[in-house]
Amino acid sequence: MQLGGRIQSLAVELEGGRAHGGGGLLHGRVRLQLRAALRLRALEVSAHGRAAVHWLESRSIGLKVVYRDYSAFETFLCRRCQLIPGILQHFPKK
């Protein structure tokens, strides 16, 4: 769905104003400013966190150097939260 320039600004502001170190709850606000009226069916925020690591190990065997290549990937956060619970109940379908 195209919004046609109705969104003036959208910001996610974490409490304390700094990056989150992990391992706890996030607290903050979502600020949405509109230029014109917009009918909403849902308002959700979704957070995804992924990590990737890569390293090499080497060892000498005589005159040769042997390398081992390692890598790993992990998803450590995948959350979705409806910001206005029951919003669909407040607006009748047309």
Backbone torsions as a table, in degrees:
resi	resn	phi	psi	omega
1	MET	NA	128.4	177.0
2	GLN	-89.6	138.9	-177.6
3	LEU	-91.7	-11.9	176.2
4	GLY	63.0	34.1	177.1
5	GLY	75.6	21.1	-179.2
6	ARG	-77.7	-22.5	179.6
7	ILE	-86.2	121.0	177.2
8	GLN	-84.6	-45.5	177.2
9	SER	-156.7	153.6	177.9
10	LEU	-143.1	125.0	-177.9
11	ALA	-141.1	142.6	172.1
12	VAL	-110.9	118.1	-176.7
13	GLU	-114.5	115.2	177.7
14	LEU	-80.4	143.5	177.3
15	GLU	-61.2	135.8	-179.0
16	GLY	91.1	-15.4	174.7
17	GLY	68.2	20.7	-179.7
18	ARG	-131.2	169.2	-179.6
19	ALA	-66.9	151.7	-178.2
20	HIS	-88.9	132.3	-178.1
21	GLY	-83.9	-11.6	179.3
22	GLY	97.1	160.3	175.9
23	GLY	86.1	1.1	-179.1
24	GLY	-141.7	-173.9	178.9
25	LEU	-82.4	147.4	173.6
26	LEU	-96.8	137.3	176.1
27	HIS	-129.0	139.7	178.3
28	GLY	174.8	-161.7	-177.8
29	ARG	-133.9	150.0	170.6
30	VAL	-111.1	121.2	-179.2
31	ARG	-109.7	122.5	-179.6
32	LEU	-124.3	118.7	176.3
33	GLN	-113.2	131.2	-177.5
34	LEU	-111.3	148.8	173.9
35	ARG	-85.5	-28.6	-178.5
36	ALA	-145.7	167.0	179.5
37	ALA	-59.9	145.3	-178.8
38	LEU	-142.3	123.4	178.3
39	ARG	-81.5	123.7	-178.9
40	LEU	-106.4	139.5	170.9
41	ARG	-103.1	-23.3	178.9
42	ALA	-162.0	153.0	173.5
43	LEU	-137.7	112.1	-175.2
44	GLU	-128.1	156.0	170.0
45	VAL	-122.6	140.9	-178.8
46	SER	-131.8	138.2	-178.1
47	ALA	-126.7	133.8	179.6
48	HIS	-131.4	134.5	177.5
49	GLY	-131.2	128.1	-179.6
50	ARG	-133.8	150.5	178.1
51	ALA	-131.7	144.3	176.5
52	ALA	-134.7	141.2	178.9
53	VAL	-138.8	147.7	179.8
54	HIS	-146.9	135.3	177.1
55	TRP	-152.5	159.4	178.2
56	LEU	-118.4	142.1	171.5
57	GLU	-120.3	140.7	179.0
58	SER	-128.6	151.1	173.4
59	ARG	-148.9	151.0	-178.6
60	SER	-95.6	134.5	173.3
61	ILE	-125.2	96.1	-175.4
62	GLY	66.7	-122.8	179.2
63	LEU	-90.8	-7.4	-178.7
64	LYS	-95.3	148.4	173.0
65	VAL	-112.2	125.1	-179.7
66	VAL	-106.2	130.4	179.7
67	TYR	-109.0	142.4	171.5
68	ARG	-118.4	132.7	-175.9
69	ASP	-106.9	125.2	-179.7
70	TYR	-123.9	146.2	172.1
71	SER	-153.2	154.7	-180.0
72	ALA	-151.3	149.6	178.5
73	PHE	-133.5	143.3	179.2
74	GLU	-148.8	137.9	170.4
75	THR	-97.7	119.9	-177.1
76	PHE	-113.1	-4.3	178.8
77	LEU	-151.3	128.8	174.3
78	CYS	-153.5	92.6	-175.5
79	ARG	-128.3	147.8	177.0
80	ARG	-135.4	134.3	-176.5
81	CYS	-136.9	129.9	175.3
82	GLN	-81.9	123.0	-174.3
83	LEU	-78.6	-31.2	179.0
84	ILE	-119.3	91.4	-178.9
85	PRO	-61.6	138.7	176.0
86	GLY	72.0	18.6	-177.9
87	ILE	-60.8	-33.1	-179.3
88	LEU	-68.5	-24.3	179.9
89	GLN	-75.4	-24.9	-175.8
90	HIS	-80.8	-19.6	-176.4
91	PHE	-117.2	117.4	178.2
92	PRO	-68.4	146.0	177.3
93	LYS	-74.3	144.7	178.0
94	LYS	-108.2	NA	NA
